[in-house]
């Protein structure tokens, strides 16, 4: 029996779990099976899983073009083996053709589909021969779009314009940069001494991008002195005004809560989560803060703390279309009708946040979505229901953060270009090498 490399074996297992709806790539790639691999195999596993998910729509089309019966229903394991092989052949120049084909054939056999192994071998060999004939052709913008459902690309083109839509697609098909937040000033020199290469963030002075090295294997990471967090995600928490009482009403997994605690050392902070499992994960993540943060099992849409907080952060559950590079399987699960269903829940949470904030206080509403139904339309709908709150522009807040040394000077200037006509902030994926986010600040009238 031929061997299958550890990286391909684990990648196949993760893709199979995702295909059957039993997990998300972000969680599975942090699991025990990946942690047990060598550093090189961890990188290869990650590249294979995310690459297959990013290009799955295009891969399936190319695979079916070489099937004897293009509309035939394939077993999930056979299709995943074909996708793994096709991705390596089409997108990974350093993988030998024979390795991509032979191990995909062996994966098919070991998955219990020996009868299909000949078909997998034939299809991948035809695909490899076809790809070699087209070698040297330069990709155009259409290539990036082929990894997305047509309805998504059409939406983004209509909302943001063709060029912006191409940029969103290009970012979604690229390997997301690993970004860390340094909790203390000495950690950067410590990481450099261990062979890590870092570069400054685009927006925040506390952010570093990892150029090379595995920061997750360092003592600084294990001790919580550095944290993995997208720069746009960090920015959302930084935009919240400083306050004495703060509610993070959709707090898990806790990265933004940690920043709120860091920036407001004397504040009383309550972190809510409606899922018992996610609440347990949140409590574990926030252990380092001791009693400074109260973790509470609560539905943000049904909060009973009326007018109790100076600031409420409502980073609401959403479609996640701003994170399709980091969470590529979302594109395969999301349907257009899901957006209105998400918006109903988002409006309920925003209403709860506005009840919880005191007069004169602020609610920061945010999503990692690109869709107006979850962003501007949610804010406008809730504000139209009464006259006790108003939208505040981020212009002055960005300037405050620049003067405080939290935003870089260049980052502050660039962010001003992302302010909408209403004063909210929109980050499209790739604008700052970060995920996509929408953030609005609402002031409750006195």
C-alpha positions as CSV (number, residue, x, y, z in Angstrom):
1,X,0.0,0.0,0.0
2,X,1.4,3.4,-1.0
3,X,1.8,6.0,1.7
4,X,-0.2,9.2,2.0
5,X,1.8,12.1,3.5
6,X,0.6,13.3,6.9
7,X,-0.3,16.7,5.6
8,X,-2.5,15.3,2.8
9,X,-4.1,12.8,5.1
10,X,-5.1,15.4,7.6
11,X,-6.2,17.9,4.9
12,X,-8.5,15.2,3.5
13,X,-10.0,14.5,6.9
14,X,-10.7,18.2,7.5
15,X,-12.2,18.8,4.1
16,X,-14.4,15.7,4.6
17,X,-15.6,17.1,8.0
18,X,-16.4,20.5,6.4
19,X,-18.2,18.9,3.4
20,X,-20.4,17.0,5.9
21,X,-21.1,20.1,7.9
22,X,-19.2,18.8,11.0
23,X,-16.9,21.8,11.5
24,X,-15.3,25.0,10.3
25,X,-11.9,25.3,8.7
26,X,-10.7,27.9,11.3
27,X,-11.5,25.6,14.2
28,X,-10.4,22.3,12.5
29,X,-7.0,23.8,11.5
30,X,-6.3,24.6,15.1
31,X,-7.2,21.0,16.2
32,X,-5.1,18.3,17.7
33,X,-4.5,16.5,14.4
34,X,-2.9,19.6,12.9
35,X,-1.0,20.5,16.1
36,X,0.6,17.0,16.0
37,X,2.2,17.6,12.6
38,X,5.6,19.1,11.9
39,X,5.8,22.8,11.1
40,X,6.2,22.1,7.4
41,X,3.2,19.7,7.4
42,X,1.1,22.2,9.3
43,X,1.7,24.8,6.6
44,X,1.0,22.4,3.8
45,X,-2.2,21.1,5.5
46,X,-3.4,24.7,5.9
47,X,-2.5,25.6,2.3
48,X,-4.4,22.5,1.0
49,X,-7.5,23.0,3.1
50,X,-7.9,26.7,2.5
51,X,-6.8,26.5,-1.2
52,X,-9.3,23.7,-2.0
53,X,-12.1,25.7,-0.3
54,X,-11.2,28.9,-2.0
55,X,-11.1,27.4,-5.5
56,X,-13.7,24.6,-5.0
57,X,-16.2,26.1,-7.4
58,X,-13.7,26.4,-10.2
59,X,-12.0,23.0,-9.3
60,X,-15.4,21.2,-9.6
61,X,-16.0,22.7,-13.0
62,X,-12.6,21.7,-14.3
63,X,-12.9,18.2,-12.8
64,X,-16.3,17.6,-14.3
65,X,-15.1,18.6,-17.8
66,X,-13.0,15.5,-17.8
67,X,-15.5,13.0,-16.4
68,X,-17.1,10.5,-18.9
69,X,-20.5,11.6,-17.4
70,X,-20.0,15.2,-16.3
71,X,-23.3,15.3,-14.3
72,X,-22.6,12.1,-12.4
73,X,-23.0,12.2,-8.7
74,X,-19.7,11.5,-7.0
75,X,-19.2,10.2,-3.5
76,X,-18.0,12.9,-1.2
77,X,-14.6,11.2,-0.5
78,X,-13.9,10.7,-4.2
79,X,-14.8,14.3,-5.0
80,X,-12.6,15.6,-2.2
81,X,-9.6,13.5,-3.4
82,X,-10.1,14.9,-6.9
83,X,-10.3,18.5,-5.5
84,X,-7.1,17.9,-3.5
85,X,-5.2,16.6,-6.6
86,X,-6.6,19.3,-8.9
87,X,-5.7,22.1,-6.5
88,X,-2.1,20.9,-6.3
89,X,-1.8,20.5,-10.1
90,X,-3.3,23.9,-10.9
91,X,-2.2,26.1,-8.0
92,X,0.9,24.7,-6.3
93,X,4.0,24.9,-8.5
94,X,6.3,23.2,-6.1
95,X,4.3,20.0,-5.8
96,X,5.5,17.3,-8.3
97,X,2.7,16.2,-10.6
98,X,3.2,12.5,-9.7
99,X,2.9,13.3,-6.0
100,X,-0.4,15.2,-6.5
101,X,-1.9,12.4,-8.6
102,X,-0.5,9.3,-6.9
103,X,-1.5,10.4,-3.4
104,X,-5.0,11.5,-4.5
105,X,-5.4,8.0,-6.0
106,X,-4.2,6.4,-2.8
107,X,-6.5,8.6,-0.6
108,X,-9.4,7.4,-2.8
109,X,-8.5,3.7,-2.1
110,X,-7.9,4.2,1.6
111,X,-11.3,6.0,1.9
112,X,-12.9,2.8,0.7
113,X,-13.5,3.7,-3.0
114,X,-10.9,1.5,-4.7
115,X,-13.3,1.1,-7.7
116,X,-13.1,4.9,-8.3
117,X,-9.3,5.1,-8.1
118,X,-8.8,4.5,-11.8
119,X,-11.2,7.3,-12.6
120,X,-9.4,9.7,-10.2
121,X,-6.1,8.8,-11.8
122,X,-7.4,9.3,-15.4
123,X,-9.1,12.6,-14.6
124,X,-6.1,14.1,-12.8
125,X,-3.7,13.1,-15.6
126,X,-5.9,14.7,-18.2
127,X,-6.2,17.8,-16.1
128,X,-2.4,17.9,-15.7
129,X,-1.8,17.6,-19.4
130,X,-4.4,20.3,-20.2
131,X,-2.9,22.6,-17.6
132,X,0.7,22.2,-19.0
133,X,-0.6,23.2,-22.5
134,X,-1.9,26.5,-21.0
135,X,1.2,27.2,-18.9
136,X,2.6,30.7,-19.1
137,X,-0.8,32.4,-19.7
138,X,-1.2,35.3,-17.2
139,X,-4.3,35.3,-15.0
140,X,-6.8,38.1,-15.4
141,X,-9.4,39.5,-13.0
142,X,-11.9,36.9,-14.2
143,X,-9.7,34.2,-12.7
144,X,-10.2,35.5,-9.2
145,X,-14.0,35.6,-9.6
146,X,-14.2,31.9,-10.5
147,X,-13.8,30.9,-6.9
148,X,-17.0,32.6,-5.9
149,X,-20.7,32.0,-6.5
150,X,-21.9,34.2,-9.4
151,X,-24.6,35.9,-7.2
152,X,-21.9,37.2,-4.8
153,X,-19.8,38.7,-7.5
154,X,-22.8,40.2,-9.2
155,X,-23.9,41.8,-5.8
156,X,-20.5,43.3,-5.1
157,X,-20.2,44.6,-8.6
158,X,-23.6,46.3,-8.3
159,X,-22.9,47.7,-4.8
160,X,-19.2,48.7,-5.0
161,X,-18.4,48.7,-8.7
162,X,-16.5,46.2,-10.8
163,X,-13.0,47.2,-9.7
164,X,-13.8,46.9,-6.0
165,X,-15.5,43.6,-6.6
166,X,-12.4,42.3,-8.3
167,X,-10.3,43.4,-5.3
168,X,-12.7,41.6,-2.9
169,X,-12.3,38.4,-5.0
170,X,-8.6,38.7,-5.3
171,X,-8.2,39.1,-1.5
172,X,-10.6,36.2,-0.9
173,X,-8.4,33.9,-3.0
174,X,-5.2,34.9,-1.3
175,X,-3.5,33.6,1.8
176,X,-4.5,35.8,4.6
177,X,-1.7,37.5,6.4
178,X,-1.0,36.4,10.0
179,X,-1.4,39.4,12.2
180,X,-0.6,39.6,15.9
181,X,-1.2,42.0,18.7
182,X,1.7,42.6,21.0
183,X,0.6,43.0,24.6
184,X,3.9,44.2,26.0
185,X,6.8,46.2,24.4
186,X,9.5,43.6,24.9
187,X,7.9,40.8,23.0
188,X,8.9,41.9,19.5
189,X,12.6,41.6,20.4
190,X,12.0,38.3,22.0
191,X,10.3,37.0,18.9
192,X,13.1,38.3,16.7
193,X,15.7,36.5,18.8
194,X,13.7,33.3,18.1
195,X,13.9,33.8,14.4
196,X,10.6,35.5,13.7
197,X,10.4,38.3,11.2
198,X,7.7,40.9,11.8
199,X,6.6,44.0,9.9
200,X,4.4,46.9,11.2
201,X,0.7,46.8,10.8
202,X,-1.0,49.1,8.3
203,X,-3.3,50.8,10.8
204,X,-2.5,50.1,14.5
205,X,0.8,50.7,16.3
206,X,0.2,47.6,18.5
207,X,-0.2,45.3,15.4
208,X,2.5,43.4,13.7
209,X,2.3,41.2,10.6
210,X,4.2,37.9,10.6
211,X,6.5,37.8,7.6
212,X,8.2,34.5,8.6
213,X,8.3,32.1,11.5
214,X,5.7,30.2,13.5
215,X,4.6,32.5,16.3
216,X,2.1,29.9,17.6
217,X,5.1,27.7,18.8
218,X,6.5,30.5,21.0
219,X,6.3,30.9,24.7
220,X,5.0,34.4,24.2
221,X,2.0,33.0,22.4
222,X,1.4,30.3,24.9
223,X,1.6,32.9,27.7
224,X,-0.9,35.2,26.0
225,X,1.6,38.0,25.5
226,X,0.8,38.0,21.8
227,X,-2.5,37.2,20.2
228,X,-3.5,36.3,16.7
229,X,-6.1,38.7,15.5
230,X,-6.9,40.4,12.2
231,X,-6.0,44.1,12.2
232,X,-9.6,45.1,11.1
233,X,-11.0,43.1,14.1
234,X,-8.6,44.9,16.4
235,X,-9.6,48.2,15.0
236,X,-13.3,47.6,15.8
237,X,-12.5,47.4,19.5
238,X,-10.1,50.4,19.4
239,X,-12.9,52.6,17.9
240,X,-15.1,52.1,21.0
241,X,-14.8,55.3,23.2
242,X,-13.1,55.0,26.5
243,X,-15.6,54.5,29.3
244,X,-16.2,53.5,33.0
245,X,-18.8,50.8,32.3
246,X,-18.7,48.7,29.1
247,X,-20.9,45.9,27.7
248,X,-19.6,43.6,25.1
249,X,-22.9,42.0,24.2
250,X,-21.7,39.3,21.6
251,X,-18.3,38.8,23.2
252,X,-17.0,35.3,22.1
253,X,-14.3,34.5,21.2
254,X,-13.0,37.4,23.3
255,X,-10.3,39.1,21.2
256,X,-12.2,42.5,21.2
257,X,-13.0,42.1,24.9
258,X,-9.3,41.8,25.7
259,X,-8.6,45.0,23.9
260,X,-11.5,46.8,25.7
261,X,-10.0,45.7,29.0
262,X,-6.5,46.8,27.9
263,X,-7.7,50.3,26.9
264,X,-10.0,50.7,29.9
265,X,-8.0,49.3,32.9
266,X,-10.4,50.8,35.5
267,X,-13.7,50.0,33.8
268,X,-16.4,47.6,34.8
269,X,-16.8,45.3,31.8
270,X,-19.5,42.7,31.2
271,X,-19.1,40.2,28.4
272,X,-22.2,38.4,27.2
273,X,-22.6,35.2,25.2
274,X,-25.8,33.3,24.4
275,X,-24.2,29.9,23.8
276,X,-23.1,28.0,26.9
277,X,-20.2,26.3,24.9
278,X,-19.0,29.7,23.6
279,X,-19.3,31.2,27.0
280,X,-17.1,28.5,28.4
281,X,-14.5,29.3,25.7
282,X,-14.8,33.0,26.4
283,X,-14.2,32.5,30.2
284,X,-11.1,30.5,29.4
285,X,-9.8,33.1,27.0
286,X,-10.4,35.9,29.6
287,X,-8.9,34.0,32.6
288,X,-5.8,36.3,32.5
289,X,-8.1,39.2,33.4
290,X,-9.2,37.7,36.7
291,X,-12.4,39.4,38.1
292,X,-12.0,42.5,35.9
293,X,-14.6,41.1,33.4
294,X,-17.9,39.5,34.3
295,X,-18.8,36.8,31.8
296,X,-22.5,36.3,31.6
297,X,-24.8,33.9,29.7
298,X,-27.3,36.2,28.1
299,X,-29.1,36.8,24.8
300,X,-28.0,40.3,23.6
301,X,-31.5,40.8,22.1
302,X,-33.1,40.4,25.5
303,X,-30.8,42.4,27.8
304,X,-32.4,43.7,31.1
305,X,-29.7,46.1,32.1
306,X,-31.5,49.3,31.0
307,X,-29.3,52.4,30.6
308,X,-26.5,50.7,32.6
309,X,-23.4,51.2,30.4
310,X,-21.4,54.1,29.0
311,X,-20.4,52.1,25.9
312,X,-21.9,48.9,24.4
313,X,-20.0,47.0,21.7
314,X,-22.4,45.0,19.5
315,X,-20.2,43.0,17.2
316,X,-23.1,41.0,15.9
317,X,-23.3,37.5,14.3
318,X,-23.4,37.9,10.5
319,X,-22.9,36.2,7.2
320,X,-19.1,36.8,7.4
321,X,-18.7,37.8,3.7
322,X,-15.8,40.1,4.7
323,X,-13.8,37.1,5.9
324,X,-14.0,34.8,2.9
325,X,-10.2,34.6,2.5
326,X,-9.9,33.4,6.1
327,X,-13.2,31.4,6.2
328,X,-13.6,30.3,2.6
329,X,-16.3,27.6,3.2
330,X,-18.8,30.4,3.9
331,X,-19.2,31.0,0.2
332,X,-20.4,27.4,-0.3
333,X,-23.0,27.6,2.5
334,X,-24.5,31.1,2.2
335,X,-27.6,31.8,0.1
336,X,-29.0,35.2,-0.8
337,X,-32.1,34.6,1.3
338,X,-29.9,34.1,4.4
339,X,-29.1,37.8,4.5
340,X,-32.6,39.0,5.5
341,X,-32.8,36.3,8.1
342,X,-29.5,37.5,9.7
343,X,-30.7,41.1,9.6
344,X,-33.8,40.3,11.7
345,X,-31.5,39.0,14.5
346,X,-29.1,41.9,14.1
347,X,-31.8,44.5,14.5
348,X,-33.0,42.8,17.7
349,X,-29.4,42.8,19.1
350,X,-29.0,46.5,18.2
351,X,-32.2,47.4,19.9
352,X,-31.0,45.5,23.0
353,X,-27.7,47.4,22.9
354,X,-29.5,50.8,22.7
355,X,-31.7,49.9,25.7
356,X,-28.5,48.9,27.7
357,X,-26.6,52.2,27.0
358,X,-27.2,55.2,29.1
359,X,-28.3,58.6,27.7
360,X,-25.2,60.3,26.3
361,X,-23.5,56.9,25.9
362,X,-22.5,55.2,22.7
363,X,-23.2,51.9,20.9
364,X,-20.6,50.6,18.4
365,X,-22.3,48.3,15.9
366,X,-20.1,46.1,13.8
367,X,-20.1,43.2,11.4
368,X,-17.6,41.4,9.3
369,X,-20.1,41.5,6.4
370,X,-20.0,43.3,3.1
371,X,-23.8,43.3,2.7
372,X,-25.9,46.4,3.2
373,X,-28.8,44.3,4.5
374,X,-26.6,43.5,7.6
375,X,-25.0,46.9,7.9
376,X,-26.4,50.3,6.9
377,X,-29.9,49.0,6.5
378,X,-29.9,47.5,10.0
379,X,-28.7,50.7,11.6
380,X,-31.2,52.8,9.6
381,X,-34.1,50.6,10.4
382,X,-33.5,50.6,14.1
383,X,-32.8,54.4,14.3
384,X,-36.0,55.0,12.3
385,X,-38.1,53.3,15.1
386,X,-37.5,56.2,17.5
387,X,-35.9,59.6,18.1
388,X,-33.7,58.8,21.0
389,X,-30.4,58.0,19.2
390,X,-28.4,59.3,16.3
391,X,-25.5,58.1,14.1
392,X,-22.1,59.7,14.8
393,X,-19.3,60.2,12.3
394,X,-16.0,58.4,12.9
395,X,-14.0,61.4,11.7
396,X,-13.2,62.8,15.2
397,X,-12.7,59.4,16.8
398,X,-10.1,58.5,14.1
399,X,-8.2,61.7,14.9
400,X,-8.3,61.0,18.6
401,X,-6.8,57.6,18.1
402,X,-4.1,59.1,15.9
403,X,-3.2,61.7,18.5
404,X,-3.1,59.0,21.2
405,X,-0.6,57.0,19.1
406,X,-3.0,54.1,18.7
407,X,-3.5,54.6,15.0
408,X,-0.5,55.2,12.7
409,X,-0.5,58.5,11.0
410,X,-0.8,56.9,7.5
411,X,-3.5,54.5,8.8
412,X,-5.6,57.4,10.2
413,X,-5.4,59.2,6.9
414,X,-6.3,56.1,4.9
415,X,-9.2,55.2,7.2
416,X,-10.9,58.6,6.5
417,X,-11.3,57.4,2.9
418,X,-13.4,54.5,4.2
419,X,-16.0,56.7,6.0
420,X,-19.4,56.5,4.3
421,X,-21.6,59.4,3.6
422,X,-23.5,58.7,6.8
423,X,-20.3,58.6,8.9
424,X,-19.9,54.9,9.4
425,X,-16.7,53.1,8.5
426,X,-16.4,50.4,5.8
427,X,-13.3,48.3,5.2
428,X,-13.4,46.3,2.1
429,X,-11.3,43.1,2.1
430,X,-7.7,43.9,1.1
431,X,-7.9,47.7,1.5
432,X,-5.5,47.4,4.4
433,X,-4.5,43.7,4.0
434,X,-7.2,42.9,6.5
435,X,-10.7,41.3,6.4
436,X,-13.7,43.3,5.6
437,X,-15.7,45.1,8.3
438,X,-18.5,47.6,8.8
439,X,-18.6,49.8,11.9
440,X,-21.1,52.4,13.0
441,X,-21.2,54.5,16.2
442,X,-24.6,55.5,17.6
443,X,-25.0,58.1,20.4
444,X,-28.1,57.8,22.7
445,X,-29.7,61.2,23.2
446,X,-29.6,62.8,26.6
